[in-house]
Amino acid sequence: MNKFGAYLKTTAFRNTILLAIGAVIAVVLIAFFSLSFYTNHGEGIPVPQLKGLPANKAFDILKDQGFEYHVDSVYQLDKAPGSIIEQDPDAGTLVKQNRIIYLTMVSGLAPNISLPDVEQTQYISAVATLKNFGLKIDTTYRSDIARDMVLEIQFGGQVIKPGTKIPKGSTITLVLGDGAGASEVEIPDLVNQDLDAAKFVLHNSGLILGEIQYRGAITDSNNVIVVAQSPMKTDSAIKVSNGTRINLIVTQGKKSDGAN
């Protein structure tokens, strides 16, 4: 044991250890530089900037610089069809010639989606759901007690049901309740009233001004009176539904004295 301890203190032992460490370092350096030489480490072609370019132009650039490419397509409403929106590797990355560059291109064909079920839901909730499906929204109202409730959905003037396939990005119309319900109002007597006064009465009654027919020449638009209306109040018809259209026939003249 004393002899081994004495050997550890000798110059020969230290030289042996140093030679072993040097040999390991030499082997690592040789392997590193050999691998770098074999793979041309640090050398390569920078990937060109392709995002935002038309696909055909991007393809030509890649071919001219010796790259291969693979293309996937997605549909986006706010991007020009046929444009490149993503690339991998990023622009400026050093890669080998013939490397495959992965591109994402905007498709010009909108995919079909299934209309989500938003009937009998409130407008705000329905809009949030429909926008997540990439749909545009228009609205119209119908007499119904449920205010801002989606009563039905229309596309191209036709009623469509949940699950119907329509192109993403399409504009659909939500038919909403106006909160008035199916309540009825009394038919006002508009005969012998000024036209402006008749319009005011209809608006306040929840009725809609329909077609106006002019009888005879009208030379003074400030003096026009109603001479007939449809529908009109009768013994058998006193009320109509809220939102009913009232058609008027008018002529030149003034409201008679004593008329209501």
Secondary structure as GFF3:
##gff-version 3
##sequence-region A 1 260
A	DSSP	alpha_helix	2	8	.	.	.	ID=ss1
A	DSSP	alpha_helix	11	39	.	.	.	ID=ss2
A	DSSP	beta_strand	45	46	.	.	.	ID=ss3
A	DSSP	alpha_helix	55	64	.	.	.	ID=ss4
A	DSSP	beta_strand	68	74	.	.	.	ID=ss5
A	DSSP	beta_strand	84	88	.	.	.	ID=ss6
A	DSSP	beta_strand	94	95	.	.	.	ID=ss7
A	DSSP	beta_strand	100	106	.	.	.	ID=ss8
A	DSSP	beta_strand	112	114	.	.	.	ID=ss9
A	DSSP	alpha_helix	123	132	.	.	.	ID=ss10
A	DSSP	beta_strand	136	142	.	.	.	ID=ss11
A	DSSP	beta_strand	150	155	.	.	.	ID=ss12
A	DSSP	beta_strand	158	160	.	.	.	ID=ss13
A	DSSP	beta_strand	165	167	.	.	.	ID=ss14
A	DSSP	beta_strand	171	177	.	.	.	ID=ss15
A	DSSP	beta_strand	184	186	.	.	.	ID=ss16
A	DSSP	alpha_helix	195	205	.	.	.	ID=ss17
A	DSSP	beta_strand	208	215	.	.	.	ID=ss18
A	DSSP	beta_strand	224	230	.	.	.	ID=ss19
A	DSSP	beta_strand	239	241	.	.	.	ID=ss20
A	DSSP	beta_strand	245	252	.	.	.	ID=ss21
###
